[in-house]
Amino acid sequence: MIHEILPVGMLQCNCSVFGDEESREAVVVDPGDDIDSIQAVLSRHGLRVTAIAVTHAHIDHIGGAAKLKAATGAPVYLNAADQPLYASLDVQANWLGMAPPERTAIDAALRDGDSLRLGQARFEVLHTPGHTPGSLCLWIPAERKLISGDTLFRDSIGRTDLPGGDSRLILASIREKLLPLPEDTAVIPGHGELTTLGREKEFNWFLREL
């Protein structure tokens, strides 16, 4: 499977472009900004976007979804609990001192236990509230990869001091949904360096009590 990671936008969100070599279909996760760069990756590999999946509705992860949807026609997927956050995109933009991006309708709600398919690979949806009420992670068993959004980082976890955050809930989400996955799972967080679940179990201070 093709997989390219692009740090996009002011806050350098890790946007993932996944492509299937046979069908040339693609799933784009967290197109926060820099849509021209994302489209350049798609063009270089000859990929057609069939799904735009967003781990949560903070502007740095969803800000470019409307533009990418307009360019590709692909549906946008988001957990319904984050719809109020998406509706407040202008408020989020004001926090960062930037112009509010265009919004689009969410085509389908991703729920815990749902899955997206790309070729033979399955992207399993894990609802992991805590950073936001509708935060999601995507587990790809065939690739042994976890897109963790802003739930789990290398040496850290997502902040919970923004509206809708819950420190107790994010730890419960990590304990119940992420830690049971294989230790050699590669973790692609919403920002910063990649890691593995095994490494975080050993070195992440926030997980020691789990």
N, C-alpha and C positions, 0 to 999 in steps of 0.2 A: 504494500500500500504506500502511496505517496503521502508524505506528511511534512509540511513546512510550517514553521512557527515564525510569526512576524510580530515583534513588539510595535504596537501602533499607538498613535495619539500622544497627547500631553503626558499621560501617566504610564505610557509604555505597557499597555495591556497585551498579554500574549494571545494573539489571534492565531488559531490553528486552521490550516487548509488541509483537508484530507481528500485524497483522490484515489479512485479505483482504476487500476491500469487497464482493465479490460473494457469496462463500460464508459470510461472517461467521465464518470459522474463524480461530483464532489459535495462534501459537507464542509461548510465554513462555520467555525465556532468563535463567537465573541468578536464580531467585526466592529470594534469600537470607533475606528477612524481610519484614515489613510486608505480609502477604498481603492484608489488608483494602484497602490502597491499590491493590494490583495488581488486585483484584477490582472496585474502583470504576472503574478504567480500562476493564476488560473490559465492565462493565455500561454505562458511558457510550456505548461504541461498539456495544453489542449483539453482543459476540463470544463464541464458544464455543471453549474451549481444546482443541486436538487433540494437542498435544505440549508437554512441558516438557523443555527441553534445558539441560544444565548443563555449563559449560565445564571445571569441575574441582571436586573434592570438598572444598574448604575451606569451612568453616562459613558464611562470609559470602556464599557463592554458592549453596549447596545447603541451607542451614538451613531454608528455608520450603517445600522441595519436597514434603514429606509432607503438609503442611497444604493446599497448593494442589491436590495430587492428590486428597486427600479431598474437597475442595470441588468439583472439576471432573470427576473420573474420568479425567483425561488421563494417558497413560503418561509415565514419567520416563526420559530417555535420559542415559547417562553412559558415558565410556570405561572399560572393564573394569580398566585399570591403576590407576584411582583408587578401586576398591572398598575396599582396605585403609584408605585415608584416610577414606572414608565410614563405615567400621566404627568408626573412632576419633573419632567426632563428640563423644563425651563428653569426651575428652582435649582436643580443640580448644576446647570450651566452657570447660573449666577454665582454659586459657591466658588467655581473655578475661574470666574471672570472671562467666560467665553460666550460666544453667540450660541443660542440653543439650536441643536441640529433638528432636521426634519424628522417627524415621527411617521410611523406607518401602522396599519392595523396588524395585530398579531393573528396569524392564520390558524394556529393550533396551540393548545395548552399542553405542555409536557408534564406528565405526572409520574410519580414514583412507580417504577415497574414498566413504564413504556419503553419502547426501543425505536431507534432509527436504523435503517439498513443502508449499507454502502457496499455494493458488490456482495461478497460472501461475509463481510464483517457486520457485526451487530453493535450498535452503540446503546448500552443499557443506561436508562435514566435513573439516577439516585437523587431523591429529594433530600437535600441537606440544609435545612433552615438554620439560621443563626447569624450569618453575616447579613442576610436579608431574609424575609419570610419565604421567598420563593427560590432561594439559591439551589442550584442543581450541580451535580457532578455527572460526568459521562464516563462509564467504564466500558472499555473495548477489549473483551476477553481474548480475541484472536491476536491482538497486538500487545497484550499485557500492558496497556496504557490507561491512565486515568486523567481525564481533564478535570481538575479540581476547582476551577474557578477561583473565587476568593475565600474558599473554605479552608484549604490547607496549603501552606507555603513551605519552602525549605526553611527549617528552623523556626517556623512561626505558624500562626493561624490567622484567619481573617479578623479584621477589626469589628467590634460590636458596639461602638459608641455612636454610630450613625442611626438615623430613624429606621426602626424595624429590626435593629440588631439585638441579639440576645446571647450573652456569654455562656449561659448554661446550655442553651439549645445547640450552639455550634459544637460544643464538646460532646454532647450526646450524639449529634449527627456523625461526628468523626468516629466515635466509639462504635456506633451501631452499623454504620454504612461503609466506612472506609477501612478501618483496621482489620476486618475479617478478610479483606482481599489479599492475594498473595504478596509476600514481602518483596519479591523482585519486580513488583508493578512499578513502571515508570510513571512518575507524577509530573504532569505539566500544569503548573499553577497559573493563576491569572496574571501574575507579575513575577519577574525575577527568574532565578535559576531553576532548572529542573532538578528533581530528586527522585528517591524511591521510597516506598512505604517502609521498607526495612530500615533505611537510614533514619527516617523521621521517628520511628518507634524507639530507636536507640538514642538519638541526639536532640530531638525536639523537646525543649523544656515544657512546653504546654501540654504535651501528651504523657508526661511521666505519671500523672495521677490516674491516667486511663489504663 
